[in-house]
Amino acid sequence: MSSSSSKQEGEPLTNNVLNSMSVGKIFRDCSKRITSIDFDAKGEYCVTASQDESIHLYDCKQGRLVRTIYSKKYGCDLARFTHSQNNIIYASTKEDDTIRYLSLYDNKYLRYFKGHTKRVTCLEMSPMDDLFLSSSVDQTIRLWDTRTPVCQGIINLQEKSNSKQCVAFDHAGYLFAVGIDSYRIHLYDLKDYQNGPFEVFEINVDNQNPVEWTSLKFSNDGKYILISTNANIIYVIDAYEGTILQTIEGFENKVQLNLAAGFTPDVKYIYSGSQDGSINFWERESGKHVSKLRCHNEPSSVVLFNPRYLMFASADANLAFWIPKEYIGH
């Protein structure tokens, strides 16, 4: 694999390019399903967390495994790079609900973030600084700074449902969104969140067949919010008006998987995994399905596009790096 010959800015993403994407490298380092994938800001490294309680670091340029770290005592999920290629935060799945700040370089914990009393369901780093957000089944949203273990702020949600709450920073890191009870989005100013949301969108979803929201994502231009669900439906929302612009369907999710869809970096396409193991792409503007790629035998539960290079990663228990077919072997 050679990511230097496939830089995002070097070749525009088109339907033909998407349909030419092939597996350049596949890694079989995990014995159970991979639950999260993240790239560092430069797109040079990829980190995964798996149900087998392992964290793996990969070099995207060289297409190789760099390091394996086990978290047998605490479990691991939602591994996210901080603004250092050597450091990540991740959520515990066993023993307690502490968020851990780990140095991948020497496998040492730099800090613990304690406060949640139930499972953490979402972790999001600010794109601009050392702040990050967490949401939990305990019905709180917490704001943290990686430089201190003290929680910087708490939003206590009034709703007492068991539905998953989702959080996301906007592309500039000035505001964040909270998805509540799978039909409302609250927008907060990061510097004034204590005074409550400055905007509340009630999303006009199908109340006869309600689905649970599993993630929120802002587009890189800040114009759209992508809502993933535990069904075979994705919503594209106008980030300024709160209206549904596109309803994306045409993939499989009959067993209520937590599939997290995403925007490509240029915001031209939306992508998602599927229960049948395929990776699907749609045009963002029209909602037209343009590509279905196959590699995995099990559900492709996590898919993420590299922020800098023309590649993406997908996973079941195995991790696949996808690049245009013409670059394979170079």
Secondary structure by P-SEA (a helix, b strand, c coil): ccccccccccccccaaaaaaccccccccccccccccccccccccbbbbbccccbbbbbbccccccccccccccccccccccccccccbbbbbccccbbbbbbccccccccccccccccccccccccccccbbbbbccccbbbbbbcccccccbbbbbccccccbbbbbbccccccccccccccbbbbbccccccccccccccccccccbbbbbccccccccccbbbbbccccbbbbbccccccccccccccccccccbbbbbbccccccccccccccbbbbbcccccccccccccccccccccccccccccccccccbbbbbcccccccc
